[in-house]
Amino acid sequence: STQLEWAHTKTLAEFVWRVYESEFIANEDIGSEEVMGRLWDAFVARPGQLNEYQLPDGQRAVSLAGEDAVKEGFKASTQMAVEQGVFGAPTFTTEDGDLYWGNDRMLEALSHHRVRDKIGQNAGFCARASNANL
């Protein structure tokens, strides 16, 4: 697997959280190119800020997501998730193997992370927490 620097992992986790928040809390259509482009711009590309990795803006990122190579990556990731017992979204898997499925289990997953982190067993989400306030 690819190891991401902490800053990249934190950015990715923030983006994923904001996508879930948009879908399950704000009732936005995350299938909408406009919604996903806006979220990408706000939490990943951050136009107007230093973009040392030359990340595309939201409109280009949404366009890239429709390319065959990216779709194949999504299919491979989906297959891997199915093989690990994931059967719906959102699903959270902790490093110690606990699986939380469904929007109504998000708080339990976060509580599990907080408790495990506090007792020093280095547990957490696969993408780790998006910030220290969890």
Buried (B, 14 or more C-beta within 10 A) or exposed (E): EEEBEEEBBBBBBBBBBBBBBBBBEEEBEBEEBEBBBBBBBBBBBBEEEEEEEEBBBBBEBBBEBEEEEEEEEEEEEEEEBEEEEBEEEBBBBBBEEBBBBBEEBBEEBBEBBBEBBEEEEEBBBEBBBBEEEB
